[in-house]
């Protein structure tokens, strides 16, 4: 795969991880 594709995959992966953290942390905080 081209570097741009790998970069896009890494970006989307990081975004989904951030979304999961945003969803999980308030739940565990309550």
Beta strands, then each sheet from edge to edge (+ up, - down):
end
